[in-house]
């Protein structure tokens, strides 16, 4: 069985896991752009989510007559890059489940705390040797504040665990209405109502055609005045012009996003100049050696299941 492997995520641990399978013909590509020509001879692909031209080429190669690919294992949580170009029916698409969720949730909690406790302003004053207790907007405590988690999947659930430690009231919004002992669960149809109640809004929803610009001008207008906003999902889930306006008018107290549309965000994009906005360069999932181990475990287990003909874990599309 031939597997094509190319990733920028957890490359070493996943490669080690794949090499433990004796009967595997493993082809390692340094670049996702090199994958498409190899698709006709492959049974499975193990990849980072291929965005842009590589994703288009891989999707087209899988659609050609004679393609043998029956399974694509993505090492990312999202699959928008590949799904944007269409995955043929009969190919099972899986992701890494919640392997990266703890690190992303930790980053999300840091985003919220840094805005609430005005950490960037404190750091700036420290560099200038300035002792001042006056902040505009002022420091706030998270205790008793309402956190709305829009998209209560793996990342949302992990964020709820961390926010509960700060005695926040947590409201989770989900299409599936998954139960949680930490959150009051509401349907996605209640989003506008919940936005009006929330002191902090965390966007953790999957990037799908139906969720493009789920946070648009109307949704930001529906948000509670003075709310904080973070985005841990994908850039295309937010109307960035609307976010900028909400910050410029002062309707939002602040925003911290880890993702933009496009990425990297061009230096001349007006979003950079929005007041009280902080942008991390899609690094929320970085920093934990446990993430790579968990991803490798998912890949190894799914490969064993694929070889046996058993159902695969974390299926996104079949």
GIZI-V972570 format. One record per residue. SS is DSSP state (H for helix, E for strand, - for the rest). PSI is psi in whole degrees, 0 to 359 (none if undefined). OMEGA is omega in degrees with one decimal (* if undefined). Layout:
# GIZI-V972570
<<SS,PSI,OMEGA> <SS,PSI,OMEGA>>
This chain:
# GIZI-V972570
<<-,133,-176.7> <E,130,177.6> <E,129,175.0> <E,130,-174.4> <E,126,175.8> <E,125,-176.9> <-,155,167.1> <-,0,-178.0> <-,126,175.5> <-,40,-173.1> <H,310,-174.8> <H,309,-179.3> <H,323,179.6> <H,320,178.2> <H,319,177.5> <H,318,179.7> <H,318,-179.2> <H,325,-177.3> <-,352,177.5> <-,351,-179.2> <-,113,-173.1> <-,323,-172.9> <-,21,-175.8> <-,129,171.8> <E,95,-173.5> <E,123,176.9> <E,119,-175.8> <E,124,177.5> <-,134,179.0> <-,334,-174.2> <-,139,178.1> <H,334,178.9> <H,342,-179.0> <H,356,-172.3> <-,315,-170.9> <H,315,-179.7> <H,341,-178.1> <H,352,-176.4> <H,320,-176.4> <H,335,-179.1> <H,5,-173.5> <-,147,171.5> <-,330,-177.6> <E,156,177.6> <E,136,174.6> <E,110,-165.6> <E,157,156.3> <-,154,177.4> <-,114,-174.9> <-,112,179.8> <-,160,174.6> <H,217,-174.6> <H,317,178.1> <H,319,178.3> <H,319,178.7> <H,316,-178.2> <H,319,179.8> <H,316,179.1> <H,316,179.9> <H,321,179.4> <H,323,179.3> <H,339,-180.0> <H,350,-176.2> <-,148,175.1> <-,137,179.4> <-,350,177.4> <-,132,-177.8> <-,357,-175.0> <-,127,179.0> <-,351,-176.5> <E,135,172.4> <E,118,176.0> <E,115,175.7> <E,139,-177.7> <-,0,175.5> <-,170,173.9> <-,321,-178.8> <-,158,179.5> <-,16,-173.0> <H,325,-177.8> <H,314,-180.0> <H,317,-177.3> <H,334,179.8> <-,335,-177.3> <-,0,175.6> <-,127,176.2> <-,125,-177.3> <-,147,175.4> <-,147,-178.5> <-,346,175.7> <-,127,179.0> <E,128,179.8> <E,126,-179.8> <E,157,173.9> <-,190,-175.0> <-,14,178.2> <-,225,-178.3> <-,24,-174.0> <-,322,-176.3> <-,353,-171.9> <H,318,-179.7> <H,317,179.6> <H,319,179.8> <H,318,179.6> <H,323,176.8> <H,316,177.7> <H,318,179.1> <H,319,178.6> <H,323,176.7> <H,322,176.7> <H,311,-177.3> <H,312,-178.7> <H,321,-177.3> <H,325,177.8> <H,316,-177.4> <H,320,-176.3> <-,7,175.6> <-,42,-177.2> <H,317,178.0> <H,318,178.7> <H,321,178.1> <H,317,178.9> <H,318,179.4> <H,317,179.2> <H,323,178.9> <H,319,178.6> <H,335,-180.0> <-,6,-178.0> <-,41,-175.4> <-,122,177.8> <-,107,-179.3> <-,133,179.3> <-,4,-178.1> <-,125,179.7> <-,139,176.4> <-,107,3.0> <-,159,-174.7> <-,166,173.2> <-,146,174.9> <-,156,174.5> <-,146,178.6> <-,344,-177.9> <-,123,178.6> <-,354,179.5> <-,155,-178.4> <E,126,176.4> <E,121,174.0> <E,122,178.1> <E,108,-176.1> <E,103,-173.0> <-,94,-172.0> <-,60,174.4> <-,214,-177.5> <H,314,-178.6> <H,315,179.3> <H,318,179.8> <H,321,178.2> <H,323,177.0> <H,321,178.4> <H,319,178.2> <H,318,-177.6> <H,320,179.8> <H,328,178.7> <H,330,177.8> <-,344,177.4> <-,15,177.8> <-,39,174.8> <-,151,169.3> <E,127,-172.2> <E,128,174.6> <E,122,-179.8> <E,136,176.3> <E,130,-174.1> <E,145,174.5> <-,327,-176.6> <-,350,-178.0> <-,43,174.8> <-,135,-178.6> <-,153,177.7> <-,135,177.0> <-,349,-175.4> <-,345,-171.0> <-,148,167.1> <E,117,-174.0> <E,136,180.0> <E,153,177.4> <E,157,179.5> <H,333,179.1> <H,342,-179.9> <H,11,-173.2> <H,311,-177.4> <H,319,178.9> <H,317,-179.0> <H,321,179.0> <H,323,-179.2> <H,340,-177.1> <H,340,-166.0> <-,135,172.4> <-,332,178.2> <E,134,177.5> <E,122,178.6> <E,117,-179.9> <E,112,-177.8> <-,18,-171.3> <-,151,177.6> <-,146,178.1> <-,110,179.5> <-,164,175.8> <H,324,-177.7> <H,342,-178.2> <H,7,176.5> <-,128,-179.6> <-,38,175.4> <-,329,171.3> <E,95,-179.3> <-,191,-176.5> <H,319,-179.3> <H,321,-178.7> <H,319,177.6> <H,325,176.5> <H,329,179.6> <H,343,-177.7> <-,152,177.7> <-,130,178.0> <-,132,-179.7> <-,7,-179.7> <E,158,171.4> <E,148,-177.9> <E,136,172.6> <E,150,176.4> <E,117,177.3> <-,10,-175.0> <-,258,176.7> <-,154,-175.1> <H,326,-175.6> <H,353,177.3> <H,352,-176.8> <E,134,168.9> <-,103,-171.7> <H,329,175.5> <H,321,178.3> <H,322,176.4> <H,316,179.8> <H,317,179.7> <H,318,-180.0> <H,328,177.3> <H,319,-178.9> <H,325,179.0> <-,349,-177.9> <-,5,179.1> <-,320,170.7> <E,137,176.3> <E,323,-179.1> <E,164,178.1> <E,147,178.1> <E,120,-177.0> <E,145,178.5> <-,354,-174.8> <-,149,178.9> <-,171,175.8> <-,106,7.1> <-,180,172.1> <-,134,-7.2> <-,153,177.2> <-,123,-178.5> <-,146,-176.8> <-,335,-178.9> <-,7,178.6> <-,132,-177.9> <H,344,178.8> <H,325,180.0> <H,330,-173.2> <H,4,178.2> <-,137,-178.8> <-,147,176.1> <-,35,175.7> <E,136,176.6> <E,140,-176.3> <E,122,169.9> <-,145,-169.8> <-,62,178.9> <-,52,-177.4> <-,11,-175.2> <-,329,-177.5> <-,1,-174.5> <-,160,166.4> <-,348,-177.0> <-,121,175.0> <H,340,179.7> <H,333,-179.3> <H,310,-179.9> <H,320,178.0> <H,316,-179.6> <H,320,178.3> <H,315,179.9> <H,323,178.9> <H,320,178.2> <H,313,-179.0> <H,314,-179.7> <H,315,-179.8> <H,319,179.7> <H,325,177.9> <H,318,176.5> <H,317,179.2> <H,319,180.0> <H,318,179.9> <H,329,179.3> <H,347,-175.7> <-,21,179.9> <-,160,176.5> <-,141,-177.4> <-,154,178.5> <-,151,170.7> <-,48,178.9> <E,134,177.0> <E,327,-177.4> <E,139,177.5> <-,none,*>>
